[in-house]
Amino acid sequence: MQRIRLRYTKRGRLRFTSHRDFQRAFERALRRAEVPMAYSAGFTPHPKVSYANAAPTGTGSEAEYLEIQLTEARDPEKLRAVLDESLPAGLDVIESVEARTPGLADRLEASEWEIRLDQVARTDAERAVAAFLEADTVEVERRTKNGLRTFDARAAVARLETLPPRADRPGDGGCAILRLVVRHLTPAVRPDDVLSGLRATADLAPPVPAAVTRLAQGLLDEESGTVTDPLAPDREAAQAATSAAGELTAAMAPGGPA
């Protein structure tokens, strides 16, 4: 058995794809690419795919993760390429590594988000961000399947700041851009909850819906407020194994070290 971890995106119009829609599309891609999947036991076997912390419907993402289990070993990069070709543009598989360390889901403890607020002045956004960060608690409400729920949006926020307009986006002069790092707590605090908090603390109410994109998921560096790459331990383990194999080959070669 081999386990492969994949990073994929939700871009453009595909940000409106629900998690269930993505699951169906991905399982079709597995069949189309003839991936030798391992299956669960029982009357209705399913391919062994573990999804981790999917982004809400309507948000874009550059950092979605899943893990698949194979019955035969495959080259991770070649597998990434065939799966990417088998998925629609916008659902792009951009990284693939062999799972060599445990606990991928445990490493996804925080997310970094970019929130674009069109028709909002940066000065208004800065004022709202300052008010939000100064508050000890920011209670917001969200309707769930069990009814209306109230919780603290402030506790989950590790970092929140406004960014200057980007030079590669001429239209950014007419909007405010926020960078948000939020811990994955229970209940989960989403970017729209933080926007509700900005409205509650500073009456910031964008006239059009915000464009939200997840930029990263991973372990949170509390000191810097940054999110680290969750696949890095697997890459490092693979590099160490390759180096060890190379040293062993050199040692066993004629004329090698005794």
Secondary structure in CASP SS format (residue, H / E / C, confidence):
PFRMAT SS
TARGET T0000
AUTHOR 0000-0000-0000
METHOD secondary structure of the structure
MODEL  1
M C 1.00
Q E 1.00
R E 1.00
I E 1.00
R E 1.00
L E 1.00
R E 1.00
Y E 1.00
T E 1.00
K E 1.00
R C 1.00
G H 1.00
R H 1.00
L H 1.00
R H 1.00
F H 1.00
T C 1.00
S C 1.00
H H 1.00
R H 1.00
D H 1.00
F H 1.00
Q H 1.00
R H 1.00
A H 1.00
F H 1.00
E H 1.00
R H 1.00
A H 1.00
L H 1.00
R H 1.00
R H 1.00
A C 1.00
E C 1.00
V C 1.00
P C 1.00
M E 1.00
A C 1.00
Y E 1.00
S C 1.00
A C 1.00
G C 1.00
F C 1.00
T C 1.00
P C 1.00
H C 1.00
P E 1.00
K C 1.00
V E 1.00
S E 1.00
Y E 1.00
A E 1.00
N C 1.00
A C 1.00
A C 1.00
P C 1.00
T C 1.00
G C 1.00
T C 1.00
G E 1.00
S E 1.00
E E 1.00
A E 1.00
E E 1.00
Y E 1.00
L E 1.00
E E 1.00
I E 1.00
Q E 1.00
L E 1.00
T C 1.00
E C 1.00
A C 1.00
R C 1.00
D C 1.00
P H 1.00
E H 1.00
K H 1.00
L H 1.00
R H 1.00
A H 1.00
V H 1.00
L H 1.00
D H 1.00
E H 1.00
S H 1.00
L C 1.00
P C 1.00
A C 1.00
G C 1.00
L C 1.00
D C 1.00
V E 1.00
I E 1.00
E E 1.00
S E 1.00
V E 1.00
E E 1.00
A C 1.00
R C 1.00
T C 1.00
P C 1.00
G C 1.00
L H 1.00
A H 1.00
D H 1.00
R H 1.00
L C 1.00
E C 1.00
A E 1.00
S E 1.00
E E 1.00
W E 1.00
E E 1.00
I E 1.00
R E 1.00
L E 1.00
D E 1.00
Q C 1.00
V C 1.00
A C 1.00
R H 1.00
T H 1.00
D H 1.00
A H 1.00
E H 1.00
R H 1.00
A H 1.00
V H 1.00
A H 1.00
A H 1.00
F H 1.00
L H 1.00
E H 1.00
A C 1.00
D C 1.00
T C 1.00
V C 1.00
E E 1.00
V E 1.00
E E 1.00
R E 1.00
R E 1.00
T E 1.00
K C 1.00
N C 1.00
G E 1.00
L E 1.00
R E 1.00
T E 1.00
F E 1.00
D E 1.00
A C 1.00
R C 1.00
A C 1.00
A C 1.00
V E 1.00
A E 1.00
R E 1.00
L E 1.00
E E 1.00
T E 1.00
L E 1.00
P C 1.00
P C 1.00
R C 1.00
A C 1.00
D C 1.00
R C 1.00
P H 1.00
G H 1.00
D H 1.00
G H 1.00
G H 1.00
C E 1.00
A E 1.00
I E 1.00
L E 1.00
R E 1.00
L E 1.00
V E 1.00
V E 1.00
R E 1.00
H C 1.00
L C 1.00
T C 1.00
P C 1.00
A C 1.00
V C 1.00
R C 1.00
P H 1.00
D H 1.00
D H 1.00
V H 1.00
L H 1.00
S H 1.00
G H 1.00
L H 1.00
R H 1.00
A H 1.00
T H 1.00
A H 1.00
D C 1.00
L C 1.00
A C 1.00
P C 1.00
P C 1.00
V C 1.00
P C 1.00
A C 1.00
A E 1.00
V E 1.00
T E 1.00
R E 1.00
L E 1.00
A E 1.00
Q E 1.00
G E 1.00
L C 1.00
L E 1.00
D E 1.00
E C 1.00
E C 1.00
S C 1.00
G C 1.00
T E 1.00
V E 1.00
T C 1.00
D C 1.00
P C 1.00
L C 1.00
A H 1.00
P H 1.00
D H 1.00
R H 1.00
E H 1.00
A H 1.00
A H 1.00
Q H 1.00
A H 1.00
A H 1.00
T H 1.00
S H 1.00
A H 1.00
A H 1.00
G H 1.00
E H 1.00
L H 1.00
T H 1.00
A H 1.00
A H 1.00
M H 1.00
A C 1.00
P C 1.00
G C 1.00
G C 1.00
P C 1.00
A C 1.00
END
